[in-house]
Amino acid sequence: MRSLLVALLLSTTGAAIASVPAVSGFPRDPVSLSALDSQQLRIVRRAGAQCWHSGQGGLGAKGPITRACIITGSEAMIASLKDPALKSFHDALPMHARYDEYRPAYFWQRLVATP
C-alpha cells in the first residue's frame, strides 16, 4: 500500500512539473518585472475588492468561495487586457503566489535574467 501511494505521489508530481509553463514572453529586467508585478497585483486586489463587495466574504475571508471568486475575477481581467507580457508574467508566477495580494517581491525578483 505504501509503495502504491509513493508511486501515485511521484506520478502526480511529475505531471505537475511537466505542466509548468516556460518562463518566457515577458521582459526579464528588474524595472519591467517590477512594473508587471505592480500591474498584476492591482488586478488581484481589484478582484478581491469586487468579491468582497459582491458578498463573497468579509475582509480577510479566505474560504473556497472567496478564493474561487478572486481567481475567476483575476483571470477574466488578465484576459480582457490582451497584454501578452502581462499574461506570460501572470502564468509564470507559482499558483500559491499568483492570487496573493500580499505576496512579497521575491516572486518577481527570481524571474530577473542574470547576465
KAKAHU-V865694 format. One record per helix or strand. SS is the DSSP state (~ for helix, > for strand). FROM is the first residue (numbers start at 1). TO is the last residue. If there is no record, write none. Layout:
BEGIN
SS;FROM;TO + SS;FROM;TO
END
This chain:
BEGIN
~;2;18 + ~;30;53 + ~;64;81 + ~;84;92 + ~;95;98 + ~;106;109
END
